[in-house]
Amino acid sequence: MVIVGASLAGLRAATTLRAEGFTGGLTVVGAELHAPYDRPPLSKEFLTAPSPADTGLPVPDGLGARWLLGRPAAGLDPYRRTVTLADGTRLPYDGLLIATGAAARTGAVDGEPGPDQRVFTLRGRDDAVALRAALTPGRKLLVVGAGFLGGEVAAAGRALGLDVTLVEAGPVPLERAIGTEAGEFVGMLHREAGIDLRTGTTVAAFRTAPDGSLSGARLADGQSVAADVAVLALGAVPATGWLAGSGIEAAGGVRTDSRLRALFPDGTVVPGVVAAGDVALVPHPLADGAAPALGHWSGAVEQGAAAARTLLLGGAAPAFDEVPSFWSDLHGVRLRSVGLPGLGDTVKVHECDREARRLEVGYHRDGRLIGALTIGRTSRLAAYRRTLAEYTS
C-alpha cells in the first residue's frame, strides 16, 4: 500500500490498515519534511502560546511504515500502478490512497510585496512559524478573508495585542458556510474584540514603504488601511497538480464514489485508488449525492479510516455516510456545527443572545434538517447529530 500525503487523513488510513489486519508493505509519502501534524492549532494557540505548541500527531509503535518525507509526488500512472516522486523514484502499489490535502489560495493582488516583507499565507507548520515571528505587539495586522482561517488569525492577532483589520468580500463573515444570521453574529464577536471589520470589499493593491516593506493596502471601495503584516486567507485549492496526465477526474479535487474510490471522467472506478481528506470530493447523502468540499478536521479523520477499509474490502466496504462536523474558536467562545449548513435554503434561529454570546441555528433544505450550528451551546448539537445520522443511514 502507498499513501501519498503524510497528513491527518494519511496517518489515520495507515493506522486503520494495520488495525484491520494488513501486514504487507506500507509506504507514506510526504511533500513536507515534517512527520504528520495537526493543522487546526496553527491558526490558534500555536500563534498565541508563549512557546510554540507541539502539533505533532502520535504515530503508533509498530506501524511498520516506510516514511518518504520531503519527497513530493510528481505523477501517477494508474494503468501501471506506479507513483513517481519529484526525485524520479517510482513506487509500485497494489493499493493507493491520495491524501495530498490542499494549498493556500493566494489570489491576485497588485503590488504584492515579497515573502520577506510580511505578507503571509497559512497552510502548513512552516507558514505558522514564520507568521508567529511576525505577530509582535504594536504592529498592524491586515487579514484578507473572514472565513474560518481568517477569523481565527484575526482573533489571534488581537489576543497578542496587534491592531487588526479584517477585510471580507461578502456582506458578513462566513456567509456561504453558515448563512447571514450566524455570519452577523460572528461579525459582532470580531467587532466587540476590537477588530476593524470591513465587509463588502477586498484588497485591490498593497502599498509599500520606500524600503520595500509593507505599509498598507488600498481597498476596492477606495479606502485605505495601514498594515505592516498581512495574511491572505482566501481559501484553499486541492493539491492535485501531480495528477495531471493520469486520467483521473481531479478538477477541483479528486472525485470519488460513495466508498471513496477515485473515478475516471466517465464515472468508472480507478482500480486500487482511493482518496480522502481535503483533496477528495465525496458524495454525501445529506447533499442528495452531490460531493461538497468540506475541508474539516473530522472529515480527514473519518475519510482516512473509511478509505483504508475500501482498500482492504473494495466494493464490499460500507458507503461513507458520516455526519460532517466542524468547530472554530473565536474570542473565547466555540462555534460548532454538524451537517451541511451551507446547503440550507431555510434558516431557523432558535436562540440568539448577543449579550451572553450564545447562538443556536438550524438549517433546512426542502423542509428537511440538513445542519445545525451553535455558539456557546455545544451540548445542544447531540440531538441534531442524531437526527442527521438517521437521514444518512
N, C-alpha and C positions, 0 to 999 in steps of 0.2 A: 504494500500500500504506500502511496505517495500523497502527502498533504502539502499543498502549495499555499503557504500562509501560516507563519508561526504566530498565530493570533489567538484570541479567546476561542473563536469557533474551531480553529485548527487544533488547539490543545484539548478542547472538550471532545472533539472527534477521536483524537488519539487515545485518550483515557477510556472512552467508551469502547473503542475497538478491543483494547486489552481486557476490559472488564467483561466483555461479552464473548471472550474466548479466542480472539485472533492471536495466533502465535507466530505468524510469519514476519517477514521483514517490514519495517516501518520507517519511512524517511520523512522528515519535516523540513521544508524549505522556507527560509525567511529572507525577505529583502533587507531587513534591518539586522544590525549586529546584535541587537538585544534579544534575549530569551523572551518568551511570551509575557506580556504585562497587561495590567488593567488600564483601560483608557479613561473611564469616567472621572477619576480623581485628577486628571491632568488639567482640567479647567476649573477645579475647585481647590481642595486642600493642598494639592501639590504646589499651587501658586502662592498660597497664603500661610502655610505652616512655617514655623521658624526654620526648620530643616526640611529639605525635600522628602516627601513621603515615599515609602517603599511601595512601588506599584507592581512589583513582580508577582506573577501568578505561580502558585505552587505546582511543581511538576512531580508527580508521584514517583517514589522509588520503584525501580524495576520496570519502568515504562519501556525500556529497551528500544528507544528510538535513536536513529541517526539524525543529528541536527546539522543542517547546512545553512548557517546563518550568514547574513551579509552577502548572499548569493541569489539575487532576484531571478525569477523565471523569465525567460525571453521568448519561449514558443512552446506550442503544443501540437503534436500530431496524433489525433485520436484514432487514426487508422493503424498506425504502427504502435500505438500506445506508448509514446515517449514524451517526456517533458525535457526541453532544452533550457539550460541555465545561461545567464549572461556570459559566463566564462567558457561556454562551449560544452560543458558537461551534459551528457544525455542520461536521463533516468528512465529506465523502462518501468512500467507499472502494470499490475493486474487491476487495481482499483485506484482512482484518483479523486481527491477532494480539492476543489477550488475554493479557497478561503482567503483571497488576497485583499479583502476589505475595500476601502475607498481612499481617495486622496482629496485633499482640501481643494475646493473650487476657489480660484483666485479672481475671476472676472477680469475686466479691463478698465483700469483707472489711469487717466492721463497723468503724467508727471510722477509716476510711482518711484520713490527712492529705492535704492538697493537694500538688500537684506541687512547690511551692516548699519543701516540708518533707521532702524527700529520700526519697520513695517513687517508684521508677522502674520503667518497662518498658524493654526494649531491643529495638528492631527496626531503626531507621534511624540514620543518621550523627548527626543532631541529638540523638537519645537518648544515643548513646555519648559525645558531647561533654559533655552535662550530667552523666552518670554519672561520667565520668573526673574531673570537677572535684570530685565529692563523695567520691571514694575516697582520702581522705587518711589517712596513718598515725595510729593512735591511736583511730580511730573503730571502731564495732562495726557490722558488716555482717550483715544478715539476708537470705538468699536463699530465696525461696519457690518450690520446684520444683527437683528434682535431675535434670532431663533434660540434654540436651547443653548448651543455653544456660546453665541454672542452674549446672551443674557448672563450666563454663568461667568464668563470672563469679565463682563462689566461689574458684576457683583463682587468678584474677587478684587478687582481694581479699587472699588470703594472701600472694601474691608481693609485694604492696605493703605488707604489714605490718599489715593490719587483723585484728582478731578476727572470725572468720566463723562464723555459724551457718547451716547448710543444712537446710531442712525439706522432707521428701518424704512425700507421702501414701501411697505404696506401701511394701512391706516392704524394698526395696532400690532404689538409683538405677537408672533406665533399664530397669526390669524388662520393660515392654511392648515396648521396642525391641530389647533384646539378651538377655533372659532372666535368670533368677535367678542362675545361676553367674557370668556376666560382670558382672551388677549388683553382686554381693557383692564382686567384685574391685575394681570402681570405688569402692565404698564404703570398702574398705580403703585405697585411694590417698588418698581425701579425709581419712580419719581420721589416716593417717600424716603428712599435711601439716599437721595441727593444726586441721582444721575440725571443729566440733561438729556432727556429722551426726545429725539427729533423723528417724527413719523411722516410718511408720505413723501420721502425724499431719499436721496442716496448721495454718495460721494462722486462728484464729477471730475475732480482733479486734486491731487495732493500738492501742497506747497512746500518749498524747501528754503532753508536759510542760505545765506551766502556761502557757508562752508559745505553745503550739500545735504545737511541733516534735515530731518522732517520738522516743519514748523506749523503745519496745519493742513486744512483742506477747504476747498470750495465745494459747496453742496449744489445739487441740481436745481434747488429752488433759489439759488443766488446768494444764500447766506454763507458765511464763513465761520469756521471753528478753529480754535488753536489746539495744537496737539504736538507732542514730541515723541509719542509712542502710538502706534496704530495696529489694530488686529483686524484682518479680513475674515469674517465669519459668515461666509456666503454659501454654506452648504458643502456637500461633498459629491464627488463623481466616482463611480465604481472603478476599481483598478483592473481593467480588462484589456489594456493595450497589448499585453503579452499574448493575448489570444487571437490577434489579427492573423488571418490566413488559416486558422484552424477549422473554419467551417461552423463553429459553434455560434449560436444566437447569443450575442453579447452586447447589443446596443442598449445602453442604459443599465446594464447589468446582465448577469448570466441567467437566462430564462430556464426554469425547471418545471417538471411536473409536480404533482402533489407529494411525491416521495423524494423530492429534491434531486431527481436525476436531470442532468443537463440535457438541453434539447438542441437539435439542429433546427434551422429556419423552417423546415417543413413540418415541425412538431414531433418528429421521431426522436427516440431516446438515443443519446450518445452512449455507446456501450462502456460500462465501467467508470463513468464520470458523474460525480455529484457536486453540488455547490451549496455553500452555507454562509450565513453572516451578511455583512453589508454589501457584498458583491452579488448576492443572489436575489432573484425576483421569483418568489414562490407563491403560487396561487393559494388563496385562503378562503374558506367557506364564508367568513363574515363579509368578504368582499365579492360574494357571488362568483367565486372562481377567478377573479382578477388577481393580479400579482402586485400588491402595493410595496413600495420601497420603504422599509421600516428603519433600519439603521440604529437599532437599540441594543443594549447590553443583553437583555433577556432573549432577544431573537437569536443572537450569536450563540448563546449557551444552548438553547433548545434545538436550534437547527444543526449545530455541530453534532450533537448526540444523535439526532434523527438521521443525518446524512451518514454517519458511521453505521447505523443499523441497516440502511439501504445498501451500503457497500457489502455488507455481510449477507443480506437476505434478498437483495434485488427486488423484483416485483412483489414478493411476499411481505415486504416491510409495510408497516402501517402508514397511511397517509398522514402528512403533517397537519395538525389542527390545533396546535397550542394557541391559547388566547394571548395576543400580544400585550405587552405592558411596558411602561417606561416611567422614569422619575427624573426630577431635577430639583436641586436645592438652590433656593434664591432668597437671600436676605433673611435667613433664619427660619424659613418655612419650607416644607416639602410639597412639591407639586408631583402628583402621581396619577397615572391613568392606566386603564385597561381597555382592550378592544381597539377599534379604529375610529377615534373621534373625528379625524379629518375627513371621513367619508360620510358623516351625518348630513342629512338635509333638514333636520329639525333639532333645535337645542332647547332643553328644558333646564332652567336654573332652579334647583331645589333649595339651595341656601346661598346667600351672598351677604356676608357680614364683613364689611371692609374694616371696621374698627378692630374686630378680633382676628382679621386676616384669615377668614375661612370661606371656602367656596366648594359647592358640590353641583356638578353639572352632568346631565345625561344627554347622550347623543342618539338620535334615531334616524333610520333610513327606511323609507316606505312603511313607516309606522312601527318598525321593529327596532329594539335596542341594538346599537352597534358599538357603543363605547361609553365610557364614563371618566370623569376627571374630578379630583379633589385637590384642594389646597388646605393644609392643616386639618384634614379629615380622612386620613389614610384608612382608618378602620372601617369606613363605610364602603370601601371598594369590594369587600369579600362577597357581598350579595350580588353586586353587578357581575363579578367574575363568574359566579355560579350560573347565573342566567346566560351569560355569553357562552360558557362551556356547554350548556345544553343545546345551544344553537349549532355548535360546531361538531358535536358528537354524532 
